[in-house]
Amino acid sequence: MKNILLSFLLFFCFSAAAQTNVRAWYADGQVWVVWETTAPLPDWYAVYAKPTAFSSTANATLIGKLHQFEYLCAALKEQVDTSSTPRIPNPTGPGKYQLAANEGLFVFTPHQPGALFFAVVSDGETAVTSGQNITATATTFQYNPTNDPVECHLQATFPSPFANGFLCLAYMMWADGRQNQWESRPDFPIMANGAKNGMPSLFFISVPAGIDTTQPFPMSVWLHGGGGTARQSLAGSRAETNIRPVEGILLAHDDNLMGWRDQIPPFPDLPTWHFGWRKNYDPFTPGNLPTEVDTIVNYTQRRYLWIDEWLFDHFNIDPTRIQIHGHSMGSAGSTALAKCYPEHYASVTIFNNGFGGPEPSTNVVVFGEPTLNFPTNLKNRAGETVHLGSLFNLLDNCADARDLPLFRHWHSKNDDNGTMQWDPYVVENYRVADSIGIGVQNMWSERAHGPDTGPDYNDHWVNGVLPSQQTAVDNVGFAEARYRNNQSFPAFFNHHLDPQNNDPGTGLLGTNNGDGDNWGAWGGYHRWDTDNVTELPGGWSAIAWLESNAVFANDNCPNNSLTADLAIRRPQIFKPATGTLLNWSVRDTGTGNVLQSGQVTVQDDDLVVIPQVVVYRENIRRVRITIVDPSVATAEPEAVVAKMNILPNPSADHAVLVFDNQADMHAATLRIMAASGQVFSTNIPLTRGENRVPLSELEHLPAGIYFIEINADGQRKAVKWAKM
């Protein structure tokens, strides 16, 4: 596709360059500057502005420069259609203005109301000629972040080429770039430095047909690897990792910083590792390599987070159910986002993160020499500056929050891909993460770097593309159905202490070389009932087991039981102070028998840890793990709703929902969800003990498959019902 784009650009290279018919208008919080180009296309155009007319760029203010791939919005041609041009707000009213193939675009974001003349000059020009390359009159613009905020703009819709039943929406937005990274509008953060003001960015949303938009739904984010594009991560692509939402939508970003001069190799795309770039990066200045320490600002992270917020406002997305995924450079970017903004994400699924960040002598123009470890604009929990080398690993704190989302990581012992390769530093991250209980499930296997179809994926976790041939744990649908950012979870750790677990070795590249086991998992078999994690001020409880009923055989734990320590991460209500003495127990959920018990003292930073919890395969038993603060609790915490069932099931006409209410709750919400997506909700009274709800009295329901869900005090429990 890049070759197609280069051919498209070279098509224009046959006459003297110029720009004419410059005009501008204000809409949706920004000023849209449009002009006609003629060939040969210059490397870049510069845009100048001033309140009064001017005849030379020396008498005006430079407000931005764009490389030819940017002012033509070539990402659309590359990833949507080679004939695509931007669709922007119409200057004369409702609707969209479609740029012609020979029109360039620059977008200016005002920070106060005003009126400006805008002029466009090509590479090296200074002359401004009335009627040719300057607007005929001053363009008036507003500044109203509350009532007229900056927007994203829909460019195209098309069915996913990788999966039936998904509609893909291509959006673009244009960044506000300023040297002061804190000079944000209330509605729009600074997402670029001054040299990259007005840079365009593309992203895709994949939406499943029939999605129930009346109820909040989850969103899964997928970040591409180095040299990749957002289009690689449309719904249904990468069958080996099953990028196919089940309940919500899929968001794919483009990491596309443009460069030009002094690049090796000479290519216009530079990756920002989904993080950002140097504050003083300037692709238009020859020799723009850092000669002194510069700050790396998280411009790209800001863009991604702002797009999330924009989508929250325009789609019925549940902000507690944002899952982030990525491969290679995308896995590093996902790691950095979750470490820098841990409260934003519910879970993190990453593939082949080598944890080391950019390689030395690569992307120096963007990050400086990585060995110099430039500072960023972020602070960690201790108030210290976060540096580049701390962003992409599992070892260093990068935010004020104590706890991270649940991380699930796969790596490959035959991965020899540069900084992402399997090596001792990868294994160090495995061992440290497994020792400190931050909530990381680490898996490894024989594959190479991946993730495309072929020999790279042919290992214990992926034997093919069918559900019976690959792990389900790395699927988008697995995460979106389970995890929330406002729910605590049991972080099982110190798996390496259980001799039944496999061991990754020392980091020696390759398999069958005597260095550890070819494949294995630390925490990858552990499951817990995410709908029934119970928290009270005086206690915490969760039901846990090891996988034994999976479709793919290697997802099932090979051992009858495994032993690991447990830390409570992301507590919402149960927050005993450091030094508090707690009681804990592990019970068989079927018999109620106590299998383990003891006392622990809350560790530093108010972290609750209980030691050496034995968890069993689900076909043997589930266990309820309970922790109680005896100075607060009068009884052990229990799930509000328990032993939920429908009798009879299947049923023809009459069915009764039967469940126990084990707390002093007086009302709950009942939802009946049809497989078609139709949802019926109602409030129901609760009594302590057994409750019986005749389903036939609530609504006449046709034959079909339904999911019946009870939501009481934020705790959910569901059961499937077949109506005959």
Secondary structure by P-SEA (a helix, b strand, c coil): caaaaaaaaaccccccccccbbbbbbcccbbbbbbbbccccccbbbbbbccccccccccccccccccccccccccccccccccbbbbcccccccbbbbbcccbbbbbbbbcccbbbbbbbbccccccccccccccccbbbbbbbcccccbbbbbcccccccccccbbbbbbbbbbbcccccccccccccccccccccbbbbbbbbbbccccccccbbbbbbbbbcccccccccccccccccccccccbbbbbbbbbbbbcccccccccccccccccccccccccccccccccbbbbcaaaaaaaaaaaaaaaacccccccbbbbbbccaaaaaaaaaaaaccccccbbbbcccccccccccccccccccccccccccccccccccccccccccccccccccccccbbbbbbbcccccccccccaaaaaaaaaaaccccbbbbbbcccccccccccccccccccccccccccccccaaaaaacccccbbbbbcccccccccccccccccccccccccccccccccccccccccccccccbbbbbcccccccccccccccccbbbbbbbbcccccccccccbbbbbbcccccccccccccccccccccccccccccccccccbbbbbbbbcccccccccccccccccccccccccbbbbbbbbcccccbbbbbbbccccbbbbbbbbbcccbbbbcccccccccbbbbbbbbbcccbbbbbbbbcc
